[in-house]
């Protein structure tokens, strides 16, 4: 790292648990962020400011006036723009030394390819179909997945990492049920700072996973009630009969992978 880089990230480098090695890992890594809405706004800004070397932003929606109550990566001048493009413009102003890639459409057929190229994936989406699709791709390629959710005053955060032998996946925790009811902010509402809290914590998880510091939330679901700022931790484990990561997984999910203890 040159002098400017050392100065820029000096507050990370001063941390005994972080230092130059973790910062260099961060600068060499690639994060895939799916969704540039409320959760994605905070996650993206902290990933960029912290020095994640390459950030790929995927979102097919456009910025709407109703988004500005909580989606802080966008401004009034972004209304009508694609969210991934709008977010990229903000991040480039924040940190011109990192590389930003924009995917201005839903990741459907090319989801697996982009997941395979990432060092860490952040699911900042708002629907079960996308969450399960992202999970399947992360299981297939053994990529760590940081998952956040927020609706009304309720937030959730956890991390999945199938590089660990006993690591559960999203499907272990939330089975893909056809009767699942989608809850959208447009109908249910959402407390603006809540998405910032959860999104910032997603960034923290991703940074520590890449930097190899701290202890990730594997097998632990954090739940926040923002009405009283009360946190609850629920522990969960791998479902050995899981259709995605267990012994009953489909053939296309089975690939050799490197494991970590």
VOPAGU-2260 file (C-alpha; in pm, 1 decimal, decimal comma):
REM VOPAGU-2260
SITE   aa  ch    i         X         Y         Z
SITE  UNK   A    0       0,0       0,0       0,0
SITE  UNK   A    1     122,8     349,9     -81,1
SITE  UNK   A    2     122,6     638,8     166,9
SITE  UNK   A    3    -218,4     769,4      55,5
SITE  UNK   A    4    -376,7     428,2      97,6
SITE  UNK   A    5    -216,0     380,6     437,0
SITE  UNK   A    6    -347,9     718,8     546,1
SITE  UNK   A    7    -695,4     660,6     408,3
SITE  UNK   A    8    -741,8     331,6     590,9
SITE  UNK   A    9    -526,6     416,7     893,2
SITE  UNK   A   10    -814,0     374,0    1140,0
SITE  UNK   A   11    -855,8      14,4    1023,9
SITE  UNK   A   12    -482,7     -46,3    1026,8
SITE  UNK   A   13    -458,5      79,8    1384,6
SITE  UNK   A   14    -685,7    -203,4    1497,7
SITE  UNK   A   15    -477,5    -493,3    1629,1
SITE  UNK   A   16    -738,9    -740,5    1504,3
SITE  UNK   A   17    -737,7    -586,3    1154,3
SITE  UNK   A   18    -410,4    -423,9    1052,7
SITE  UNK   A   19    -252,5    -405,7     709,1
SITE  UNK   A   20    -308,6    -772,7     622,3
SITE  UNK   A   21    -686,4    -757,7     655,1
SITE  UNK   A   22    -695,0    -425,3     469,8
SITE  UNK   A   23    -493,1    -572,2     183,4
SITE  UNK   A   24    -728,2    -871,9     164,8
SITE  UNK   A   25   -1019,0    -630,2     148,4
SITE  UNK   A   26    -857,7    -434,1    -131,8
SITE  UNK   A   27    -801,3    -750,1    -334,9
SITE  UNK   A   28   -1154,1    -886,6    -286,4
SITE  UNK   A   29   -1477,9    -866,9    -482,8
SITE  UNK   A   30   -1822,3    -828,2    -325,2
SITE  UNK   A   31   -2148,3    -896,0    -507,6
SITE  UNK   A   32   -2433,1    -687,4    -363,6
SITE  UNK   A   33   -2778,1    -791,2    -480,1
SITE  UNK   A   34   -3014,4    -500,9    -430,8
SITE  UNK   A   35   -2938,6    -128,4    -405,4
SITE  UNK   A   36   -3242,6     -36,3    -197,3
SITE  UNK   A   37   -3263,2      26,0     175,6
SITE  UNK   A   38   -3033,1    -251,9     294,5
SITE  UNK   A   39   -2803,1    -216,8      -4,5
SITE  UNK   A   40   -2764,0     158,5      45,1
SITE  UNK   A   41   -2592,3     130,9     381,8
SITE  UNK   A   42   -2405,8    -188,7     295,1
SITE  UNK   A   43   -2266,1     -42,6     -26,8
SITE  UNK   A   44   -2151,4     282,1     128,7
SITE  UNK   A   45   -1960,4     107,6     406,4
SITE  UNK   A   46   -1807,0    -147,9     170,5
SITE  UNK   A   47   -1687,2     134,8     -52,6
SITE  UNK   A   48   -1558,7     357,9     226,2
SITE  UNK   A   49   -1381,7      63,3     391,6
SITE  UNK   A   50   -1192,4     -16,7      70,2
SITE  UNK   A   51   -1354,3    -327,2     -77,7
SITE  UNK   A   52   -1149,1    -349,5    -397,1
SITE  UNK   A   53   -1428,6    -440,5    -638,0
SITE  UNK   A   54   -1802,6    -405,2    -581,7
SITE  UNK   A   55   -2058,3    -548,2    -821,4
SITE  UNK   A   56   -2405,1    -393,7    -777,6
SITE  UNK   A   57   -2708,4    -573,5    -920,5
SITE  UNK   A   58   -3052,1    -410,9    -927,3
SITE  UNK   A   59   -3309,9    -382,1   -1205,1
SITE  UNK   A   60   -3535,0    -121,6   -1038,6
SITE  UNK   A   61   -3545,6     253,8   -1081,0
SITE  UNK   A   62   -3519,3     515,5    -806,9
SITE  UNK   A   63   -3860,2     640,5    -695,5
SITE  UNK   A   64   -3951,4     933,1    -469,5
SITE  UNK   A   65   -4080,9     691,5    -204,2
SITE  UNK   A   66   -3734,3     529,2    -185,4
SITE  UNK   A   67   -3563,3     843,6     -58,0
SITE  UNK   A   68   -3706,2     806,0     293,8
SITE  UNK   A   69   -3451,0     529,5     361,8
SITE  UNK   A   70   -3234,4     452,9      56,2
SITE  UNK   A   71   -2952,4     693,6     137,6
SITE  UNK   A   72   -2726,8     597,7    -153,4
SITE  UNK   A   73   -2972,6     779,7    -384,5
SITE  UNK   A   74   -3069,5    1147,4    -403,1
SITE  UNK   A   75   -3347,1    1354,1    -556,6
SITE  UNK   A   76   -3144,5    1392,3    -875,8
SITE  UNK   A   77   -3143,0    1011,2    -911,1
SITE  UNK   A   78   -3520,6     973,1    -944,2
SITE  UNK   A   79   -3590,9     771,9   -1258,8
SITE  UNK   A   80   -3236,3     629,4   -1280,2
SITE  UNK   A   81   -3155,7     262,8   -1246,0
SITE  UNK   A   82   -3071,0     196,9    -879,9
SITE  UNK   A   83   -2745,8      12,7    -951,6
SITE  UNK   A   84   -2627,9     300,6   -1172,0
SITE  UNK   A   85   -2734,3     563,1    -918,0
SITE  UNK   A   86   -2557,7     378,1    -637,1
SITE  UNK   A   87   -2241,2     343,7    -845,5
SITE  UNK   A   88   -2230,9     719,1    -902,7
SITE  UNK   A   89   -2247,7     781,2    -528,7
SITE  UNK   A   90   -1981,7     521,9    -446,9
SITE  UNK   A   91   -1741,6     659,8    -706,7
SITE  UNK   A   92   -1768,2    1001,8    -543,2
SITE  UNK   A   93   -1708,4     838,6    -207,0
SITE  UNK   A   94   -1404,1     633,5    -309,1
SITE  UNK   A   95   -1249,8     670,3    -654,0
SITE  UNK   A   96    -977,9     413,5    -582,4
SITE  UNK   A   97   -1208,1     108,2    -598,1
SITE  UNK   A   98   -1372,3     -54,8    -898,9
SITE  UNK   A   99   -1751,9     -48,4    -930,1
SITE  UNK   A  100   -1942,8    -269,6   -1174,3
SITE  UNK   A  101   -2309,8    -211,4   -1253,5
SITE  UNK   A  102   -2562,5    -479,3   -1342,9
SITE  UNK   A  103   -2880,2    -288,0   -1419,9
SITE  UNK   A  104   -3111,1    -586,6   -1447,0
SITE  UNK   A  105   -3232,4    -879,9   -1241,1
SITE  UNK   A  106   -2974,2   -1154,9   -1206,0
SITE  UNK   A  107   -3150,7   -1451,9   -1357,6
SITE  UNK   A  108   -2959,1   -1677,4   -1595,3
SITE  UNK   A  109   -2624,5   -1513,0   -1515,0
SITE  UNK   A  110   -2663,0   -1523,8   -1135,6
SITE  UNK   A  111   -2439,9   -1828,7   -1093,1
SITE  UNK   A  112   -2159,3   -1674,5   -1299,9
SITE  UNK   A  113   -2150,7   -1357,3   -1091,6
SITE  UNK   A  114   -2167,1   -1548,2    -763,2
SITE  UNK   A  115   -1877,7   -1768,3    -875,4
SITE  UNK   A  116   -1661,9   -1457,1    -931,7
SITE  UNK   A  117   -1732,9   -1304,6    -590,4
SITE  UNK   A  118   -1542,7   -1347,7    -265,0
SITE  UNK   A  119   -1852,5   -1259,2     -63,1
SITE  UNK   A  120   -2219,2   -1210,3    -152,9
SITE  UNK   A  121   -2457,9    -972,5      23,0
SITE  UNK   A  122   -2827,7   -1044,4     -23,5
SITE  UNK   A  123   -3003,8    -709,5      10,4
SITE  UNK   A  124   -3307,1    -815,0    -191,4
SITE  UNK   A  125   -3670,0    -797,1     -84,2
SITE  UNK   A  126   -3830,6   -1121,3    -200,0
SITE  UNK   A  127   -3808,9   -1492,6    -122,3
SITE  UNK   A  128   -3761,1   -1603,0    -482,4
SITE  UNK   A  129   -3440,6   -1400,5    -516,4
SITE  UNK   A  130   -3315,8   -1502,9    -173,0
SITE  UNK   A  131   -3354,7   -1872,8    -249,4
SITE  UNK   A  132   -3196,5   -1835,7    -593,0
SITE  UNK   A  133   -2897,8   -1652,4    -444,7
SITE  UNK   A  134   -2865,3   -1916,1    -174,1
SITE  UNK   A  135   -2859,8   -2199,1    -428,2
SITE  UNK   A  136   -2584,3   -2025,7    -624,6
SITE  UNK   A  137   -2380,1   -1960,8    -310,1
SITE  UNK   A  138   -2415,4   -2324,3    -200,9
SITE  UNK   A  139   -2313,1   -2443,7    -547,7
SITE  UNK   A  140   -1997,7   -2228,9    -552,7
SITE  UNK   A  141   -1930,4   -2239,1    -176,2
SITE  UNK   A  142   -1939,0   -1860,4    -140,4
SITE  UNK   A  143   -2012,9   -1689,6     192,8
SITE  UNK   A  144   -2352,9   -1519,9     194,4
SITE  UNK   A  145   -2453,9   -1235,3     425,3
SITE  UNK   A  146   -2831,6   -1209,5     445,5
SITE  UNK   A  147   -3031,2    -917,2     583,5
SITE  UNK   A  148   -3401,4    -836,1     599,6
SITE  UNK   A  149   -3610,0    -548,8     733,0
SITE  UNK   A  150   -3982,9    -476,2     738,6
SITE  UNK   A  151   -4189,8    -246,7     959,3
SITE  UNK   A  152   -3975,6    -225,6    1279,7
SITE  UNK   A  153   -3829,7    -577,6    1254,1
SITE  UNK   A  154   -3481,3    -658,8    1126,3
SITE  UNK   A  155   -3288,3    -982,7    1075,3
SITE  UNK   A  156   -2926,0   -1063,6    1001,7
SITE  UNK   A  157   -2726,6   -1383,7     957,7
SITE  UNK   A  158   -2438,9   -1531,0     758,3
SITE  UNK   A  159   -2414,3   -1858,5     568,2
SITE  UNK   A  160   -2081,4   -2016,7     476,1
SITE  UNK   A  161   -2080,8   -2362,8     320,5
SITE  UNK   A  162   -1701,0   -2370,1     331,8
SITE  UNK   A  163   -1759,2   -2484,5     689,1
SITE  UNK   A  164   -1844,7   -2853,0     719,3
SITE  UNK   A  165   -2136,3   -2788,8     953,2
SITE  UNK   A  166   -2246,9   -2461,1     795,3
SITE  UNK   A  167   -2621,9   -2431,7     728,6
SITE  UNK   A  168   -2769,2   -2252,8     426,0
SITE  UNK   A  169   -3063,6   -2015,2     385,9
SITE  UNK   A  170   -3293,1   -2305,9     295,0
SITE  UNK   A  171   -3207,2   -2480,7     624,6
SITE  UNK   A  172   -3333,8   -2175,0     813,3
SITE  UNK   A  173   -3617,9   -2070,4     581,9
SITE  UNK   A  174   -3740,4   -2364,0     370,3
SITE  UNK   A  175   -3871,2   -2268,6      28,1
SITE  UNK   A  176   -4246,8   -2297,4      95,5
SITE  UNK   A  177   -4502,3   -2203,5    -167,5
SITE  UNK   A  178   -4733,8   -2070,4     103,9
SITE  UNK   A  179   -4478,5   -1813,5     224,1
SITE  UNK   A  180   -4628,8   -1465,3     237,7
SITE  UNK   A  181   -4425,1   -1184,0      86,5
SITE  UNK   A  182   -4413,4    -869,1     299,5
SITE  UNK   A  183   -4315,7    -559,0     103,7
SITE  UNK   A  184   -4227,7    -213,3     230,3
SITE  UNK   A  185   -4470,6     -61,9     -19,0
SITE  UNK   A  186   -4756,8    -230,2     165,5
SITE  UNK   A  187   -4630,4    -284,5     521,2
SITE  UNK   A  188   -4404,6      19,8     565,4
SITE  UNK   A  189   -4054,9      26,8     713,4
SITE  UNK   A  190   -3877,6     238,0     975,4
SITE  UNK   A  191   -3609,5     428,7     784,7
SITE  UNK   A  192   -3308,1     382,1    1018,4
SITE  UNK   A  193   -3380,5       9,9    1052,2
SITE  UNK   A  194   -3257,1     -69,9     700,9
SITE  UNK   A  195   -2944,8     135,9     770,5
SITE  UNK   A  196   -2871,5     -58,1    1088,7
SITE  UNK   A  197   -2911,8    -397,4     921,8
SITE  UNK   A  198   -2735,4    -292,2     599,7
SITE  UNK   A  199   -2436,3    -154,1     791,4
SITE  UNK   A  200   -2414,2    -479,7     984,5
SITE  UNK   A  201   -2419,6    -673,6     657,5
SITE  UNK   A  202   -2118,8    -469,2     548,0
SITE  UNK   A  203   -1947,3    -539,7     880,5
SITE  UNK   A  204   -1999,8    -913,9     838,0
SITE  UNK   A  205   -1871,6    -905,5     479,4
SITE  UNK   A  206   -1563,5    -701,1     570,8
SITE  UNK   A  207   -1473,3    -934,3     855,1
SITE  UNK   A  208   -1529,3   -1243,9     640,8
SITE  UNK   A  209   -1295,3   -1109,5     373,5
SITE  UNK   A  210   -1044,2    -972,6     624,0
SITE  UNK   A  211   -1059,1   -1295,3     827,6
SITE  UNK   A  212   -1124,6   -1110,4    1151,7
SITE  UNK   A  213   -1388,1   -1160,3    1418,3
SITE  UNK   A  214   -1644,1   -1441,0    1438,5
SITE  UNK   A  215   -1915,5   -1442,1    1167,3
SITE  UNK   A  216   -2282,9   -1504,8    1245,0
SITE  UNK   A  217   -2282,8   -1861,4    1115,2
SITE  UNK   A  218   -2564,4   -2055,9    1279,1
SITE  UNK   A  219   -2687,8   -1743,0    1456,6
SITE  UNK   A  220   -2982,5   -1526,9    1350,5
SITE  UNK   A  221   -2989,6   -1178,2    1500,0
SITE  UNK   A  222   -3335,2   -1023,8    1526,5
SITE  UNK   A  223   -3392,7    -656,7    1609,6
SITE  UNK   A  224   -3712,5    -498,7    1736,3
SITE  UNK   A  225   -3645,4    -132,4    1656,7
SITE  UNK   A  226   -3946,0     -19,7    1863,1
SITE  UNK   A  227   -3742,9     -80,6    2177,2
SITE  UNK   A  228   -3398,3    -150,6    2023,7
SITE  UNK   A  229   -3402,7    -503,2    2164,2
SITE  UNK   A  230   -3184,5    -773,6    2009,4
SITE  UNK   A  231   -3253,6   -1144,1    2020,9
SITE  UNK   A  232   -3021,5   -1421,4    1902,4
SITE  UNK   A  233   -3164,9   -1747,0    1771,2
SITE  UNK   A  234   -2929,3   -2036,2    1705,7
SITE  UNK   A  235   -2993,9   -2276,1    1419,1
SITE  UNK   A  236   -2807,7   -2565,8    1262,7
SITE  UNK   A  237   -2763,6   -2739,3     931,5
SITE  UNK   A  238   -3052,8   -2954,0     811,8
SITE  UNK   A  239   -2890,9   -3276,2     692,3
SITE  UNK   A  240   -3199,1   -3345,9     477,9
SITE  UNK   A  241   -3194,5   -2995,8     322,4
SITE  UNK   A  242   -3284,6   -3006,8     -47,4
SITE  UNK   A  243   -3016,1   -2745,9    -122,9
SITE  UNK   A  244   -2713,1   -2824,8      94,4
SITE  UNK   A  245   -2795,8   -3156,4     266,0
SITE  UNK   A  246   -2771,4   -3518,9     162,9
SITE  UNK   A  247   -3088,5   -3481,0     -44,1
SITE  UNK   A  248   -2954,2   -3192,8    -252,1
SITE  UNK   A  249   -3011,7   -3206,9    -625,6
SITE  UNK   A  250   -2728,8   -3313,7    -855,3
SITE  UNK   A  251   -2664,9   -2964,2    -990,6
SITE  UNK   A  252   -2585,5   -2849,4    -634,7
SITE  UNK   A  253   -2311,8   -3108,8    -589,2
SITE  UNK   A  254   -1962,4   -2982,0    -667,5
SITE  UNK   A  255   -1630,6   -3037,9    -493,1
SITE  UNK   A  256   -1536,5   -2747,1    -272,3
SITE  UNK   A  257   -1265,7   -2625,9     -41,2
SITE  UNK   A  258   -1364,1   -2642,4     324,0
SITE  UNK   A  259   -1254,2   -2446,6     624,6
SITE  UNK   A  260   -1267,5   -2559,3     984,8
